[in-house]
Amino acid sequence: MGSQRLQLFQMSPFRILRVLNAGIVIGLIIYTFTLDNITEIAVLKLLDAQERRSCGMILQQAIFMGVLGTIIGGVLEQVSEPYIPRRVQTTSGDIARCPSS
């Protein structure tokens, strides 16, 4: 039991880095999409549209990217699953039954 906690503790910095990295990448992609739509946002401002409208456009793109990314990631995971080896979890009883060399 202590070994599993130690492994989880050792893996937590990598998980934190992965989450931070994913957040930065997603933020940059949303920023890039916003820059691509700067002319549309400017036209909306010239037409005296509410700021909520332009924020809604950006939010719609972000949600669409999230849903599309989740779907593509799920499909790729299902397709690549047979080729990636699975991790085998052993208990202390399994290790005790193994012959020592």
VEXLO-57169 format. One record per residue (C-alpha): residue number from 1; residue in one letter; z negated, y negated, x negated. Coordinates in Angstrom, 2 decimals. Layout:
<fitis>
FITI;seq;type;w;v;u
FITI;NUM;a;Z;Y;X
...
</fitis>
This chain:
<fitis>
FITI;seq;type;w;v;u
FITI;1;m;0.00;0.00;0.00
FITI;2;g;-0.82;-2.38;-2.84
FITI;3;s;2.50;-1.65;-4.50
FITI;4;q;4.41;-2.74;-1.41
FITI;5;r;2.46;-6.00;-1.22
FITI;6;l;3.19;-6.66;-4.88
FITI;7;q;6.91;-6.04;-4.32
FITI;8;l;6.92;-8.38;-1.30
FITI;9;f;5.08;-11.01;-3.34
FITI;10;q;7.56;-10.69;-6.18
FITI;11;m;10.54;-10.94;-3.82
FITI;12;s;9.26;-14.01;-1.93
FITI;13;p;10.54;-16.60;-4.48
FITI;14;f;14.02;-15.08;-4.22
FITI;15;r;13.88;-15.25;-0.43
FITI;16;i;12.79;-18.87;-0.57
FITI;17;l;15.64;-19.69;-2.96
FITI;18;r;18.14;-17.93;-0.69
FITI;19;v;16.96;-19.91;2.34
FITI;20;l;17.09;-23.20;0.42
FITI;21;n;20.52;-22.37;-0.94
FITI;22;a;21.83;-21.48;2.51
FITI;23;g;20.41;-24.70;3.96
FITI;24;i;22.06;-26.80;1.26
FITI;25;v;25.42;-25.08;1.73
FITI;26;i;25.29;-25.44;5.52
FITI;27;g;24.30;-29.09;5.19
FITI;28;l;27.19;-29.80;2.84
FITI;29;i;29.65;-28.08;5.15
FITI;30;i;28.44;-30.11;8.14
FITI;31;y;28.63;-33.27;6.03
FITI;32;t;32.21;-32.43;5.01
FITI;33;f;33.22;-31.78;8.62
FITI;34;t;31.66;-35.10;9.60
FITI;35;l;33.64;-36.90;6.90
FITI;36;d;36.81;-35.21;8.17
FITI;37;n;36.10;-36.60;11.65
FITI;38;i;35.22;-40.11;10.49
FITI;39;t;38.33;-41.59;12.11
FITI;40;e;37.50;-40.01;15.48
FITI;41;i;33.95;-41.32;15.23
FITI;42;a;35.26;-44.79;14.34
FITI;43;v;37.62;-44.75;17.34
FITI;44;l;34.74;-43.73;19.60
FITI;45;k;32.69;-46.65;18.27
FITI;46;l;35.59;-49.04;18.83
FITI;47;l;35.85;-47.80;22.41
FITI;48;d;32.14;-48.60;22.75
FITI;49;a;31.09;-44.98;23.27
FITI;50;q;27.44;-44.10;23.04
FITI;51;e;26.09;-42.88;19.72
FITI;52;r;24.96;-39.77;21.57
FITI;53;r;28.63;-38.87;22.03
FITI;54;s;29.41;-38.82;18.29
FITI;55;c;26.16;-36.97;17.55
FITI;56;g;27.17;-34.45;20.22
FITI;57;m;30.49;-33.87;18.45
FITI;58;i;28.73;-33.16;15.17
FITI;59;l;26.20;-30.90;16.89
FITI;60;q;28.97;-28.97;18.66
FITI;61;q;30.70;-28.34;15.33
FITI;62;a;27.45;-27.19;13.74
FITI;63;i;26.68;-24.80;16.60
FITI;64;f;30.25;-23.47;16.58
FITI;65;m;30.07;-22.86;12.83
FITI;66;g;26.72;-21.09;13.20
FITI;67;v;27.95;-18.81;15.98
FITI;68;l;31.24;-18.08;14.22
FITI;69;g;29.44;-17.41;10.93
FITI;70;t;27.01;-15.05;12.64
FITI;71;i;29.84;-13.12;14.29
FITI;72;i;31.88;-12.87;11.09
FITI;73;g;28.78;-11.88;9.09
FITI;74;g;27.90;-9.18;11.63
FITI;75;v;31.42;-7.75;11.57
FITI;76;l;31.51;-7.76;7.76
FITI;77;e;28.10;-6.08;7.65
FITI;78;q;29.27;-3.33;10.00
FITI;79;v;32.48;-2.80;8.02
FITI;80;s;30.81;-2.74;4.59
FITI;81;e;27.76;-0.68;5.60
FITI;82;p;29.22;2.72;4.64
FITI;83;y;30.02;1.50;1.13
FITI;84;i;26.62;-0.01;0.29
FITI;85;p;23.86;2.45;-0.64
FITI;86;r;20.75;2.32;1.48
FITI;87;r;17.29;1.87;0.03
FITI;88;v;15.09;4.94;0.29
FITI;89;q;11.43;4.26;0.99
FITI;90;t;8.94;6.74;-0.39
FITI;91;t;5.28;7.12;0.32
FITI;92;s;2.55;8.11;-2.11
FITI;93;g;2.61;11.63;-0.62
FITI;94;d;6.32;11.95;-1.44
FITI;95;i;5.70;10.87;-5.00
FITI;96;a;2.78;13.32;-5.37
FITI;97;r;5.01;16.23;-4.30
FITI;98;c;7.67;15.44;-6.91
FITI;99;p;7.58;17.69;-9.98
FITI;100;s;6.53;15.86;-13.11
FITI;101;s;8.72;16.15;-16.16
</fitis>
